[in-house]
Amino acid sequence: QGAIVAELRAAHVKVRILADQGEGIPDLLCGFRRRISLLEVKNPETENPLKPRAALTEAQVEFFDEWAGFPIHIVFTPKQALEAIGVRT
C-alpha cells in the first residue's frame, strides 16, 4: 500500500488512508481532477485478472455491492491505481 500511496501523491492525487476503518470500507479515498474514487489495495501476489473480486473479504464484497455504481476499484499495483483514477501513465 505504501508504494501505491507514494505514486499517487507524486502524481498530485489527494490521498486519505482509510485502511483502519474496517467494515469492508476500501483502503484509500482519492481525489483527482475534482473527482473522488475509492481504492481497495490488494497484494499483487493474489491478483487474478479474471476474478479480481476473489481477493476481497466478505465484508468488502458487501460494501462493493452496496455501493455499486460508484467509483470503487480493486488495485494490485501503483500503475493500476493511477489508471483507475484517471492519471495517464
N, C-alpha and C positions, 0 to 999 in steps of 0.2 A: 504493500500500500504506500509506503514511503516514497518509492521511486515514481509511482503514478502521481502522487500529490506534488512532488517536486517538478515533474514535467508539466503538469497543468499550470502550476503557479508561474513557471518560466514562460509559459505562453500567455500570461496575463489573465488567466482564469481565476476568478474568486472561488476559493475552496473552503468549505466548513466541514470538518470531520465529525460525522455522526455515529461512528462505529460503536461507541459505547452505549447507544440508546436502547438497543435490544428490540424486542417485539417485531423483528423482521424488517426494521427500518434500514434502508440502504446506507452504505458506509460514508458516502460523500454527497454533499449538496454543492453543486457547482453553478456559477453564474458566468455567462459569457455572451457578449453582444445582446444584452437586455433579455436573455432567455435563461431560465433555470432548468437544470437537469439533476436527476439523482443517479448516482453510480454505485452499483454493488461490485466491490473488488474481490476477485477470487484468485486463488493460487494458479499460476499458469500450468502447473503440472496436472491440474484437474480439468483442464479445458477439453471439452468435447464439442467441436464446431457444429455437429449435427444436433446436439441436445444441450445447449448452454444452460438451460434451466435445471439440468441434472445436478449442477453444483450447488443449488440453493437448498437451504434448510426448509423445513415445513412452514415455519413462521414467515420466511422470506417469500415462499410461493404464495401464501395467503396475502401478504402485503402487495405483491405484484398483481395478483388477481383483483384485489380490492381497488387498486389504483390503475387498473388497465386503461390505456388511452393517454396516460401522462408519460412524459419522457423519463423513463427509468431504464437503465442499461446495465447489463452484466458485462464487466470488462476483466480481462486477464493480463493485459499489458498496457504500458503507457501509450503506445500508438493507438490501441483500441479506445482508450479513454479519450484521447484527443479527438479522434474521428467521431466518437459518439456524441460529443457536444458541439461539433462543427468546426474544430480547428483543423485547418489544412496541414497535412503532414508531408 
